[in-house]
């Protein structure tokens, strides 16, 4: 009786497994037909069918591959990264225990396969002891064909995930994944070519598959070349910035951001912050603030951009705006400490921000905010902004120098042109939409534009006062110089006697007095007379 119950349960379990396998196959066929149309709505419906198939068989290789490629076609890059997160090299698996060590998951996935995976253990039977004549060439061909059909050898993971990472701004990870996928695809192609006999004909399906693989490999090669170019230019900019060559760093960062091919938004945010540091090193603070505004328009929670803009605003004396950015930064630190992790998924780039440094930076930020608030309270809320440093002109500049600097700044930071950079960026589904980035960029540019206009009016008034004071000094010196250089007139007596009768009478009186004095001296013999 027990044997009959066991057999019935095993038959029921076998029937359930077979029905699920048939249902998964049906879903997969329907999804392939929908994906073949390459229409957005059909591919979206195919993803739903593949989700149902994976709910029945979570490790079905064909369903996983088709779903990943469908999500890539729909530009849902974040879902691709979440789906294949274990293959991203930068995502580390932190071990538990005393010695926490981070190991790369991608390296574990790309490790060589062991012998048991190539040759699985089989149960020994009596028939296995029988001998049969066979050919060495046939055995080699069958073994290599078995190697090429191993389900774990899916190079599509690396290629699809590499394309998704390149759109999400993970350029280093994308380069490693694409190179690994291309190498595995080439190895699989060689194994298939060796396993097939030399005089066998290739079917139409094999031809189509090989042409699709060739197109995918060519696309991966082009993307690898583009990623290498971006990484090379970014490395050159970082090296120039490290040695203090600000103009060279700005040139390399501008080549990355203003290239003909679009740049992922997350990667562009880091380049904007780097170029802002280069502009600050060169003394162009308005340009540095503008680049920080662009980075925050693309990625509002970029901690590095917020910190850099707060430092720039404090350098020019805009303490109130600096406090606003520092308060925003403090809120981000509070959320990070509350959640126990950096914002966003673990694979998202954070531009050098590490979780273990957040607590220390939070304490330093709190003390800095309190110090700035005390400084504002001591001055009665009156903040003296250094507009000379903001506009990049020297103190005591002339009016022509000021007008030239103001013209260049007004042309570069017009709010109408501030959102033009958004058109050159590639936005993934994990970022905000381009319209929100444009609105944020215009608002930040308007604030900077008004600050520059206020600075121009203040400096213009100061320059006019200085020029008026200098002109008055010059005029006073000219009058003094003219008075000192006036000649003494020899005909003063003649002009005095002929000018007025009062002066003539005075002169005659003085002359008669002198003659009388001279006459009194003569009788005393003071003057010898011959």
Buried (B, 14 or more C-beta within 10 A) or exposed (E): EEEEEEEEEEEEEEEEEEEEEEBBBEBBEBBBEBBEEEEEEBBBBBBEBBEBBBEBBEEBBBBBBBBBBBBBBBBBBBBBBBBBBEBBBBBBEEEEEEEEEEEBBBEEBBEEEEEEEEEEEEEEEEEEEEEEEEEEEEEEBEEBBEBBEEEEBBBBBBBBBBBBBBBBBBBEBBBBBBBBBBEBBEBBBEBBEEBBEEEEEEEEEEEEEBEEBEEBBEEBEEBBEBBEBBBEBBEBBBEBBEEEBBEBBBBBBBBBBEBEEEBBBBBBBBBBBBBBBBBBBBEBBBBBBBBBBBBBBBBBBBBBBBBBBBBBBBBBBBBEBBBEBBEBBBEBBEEBEEEEEBBBBBBBBBBEBEEEEBEEBBEEBEEBBEEBEEEBEEEEEEBEBBBBBBBBBEEEBEEEEBBEBBEEBEEBBEBEEBBEBBEBBBBBBBBBEBEBBBEBBBEBBBEBBEBBEEBBEBBBEBBEEBEEEEEEEEEEEEEEEEEEEEEEEEEEEEEEBEEEEEBEEEEEEEEEEEEEEEEEEEEEEEEEEE
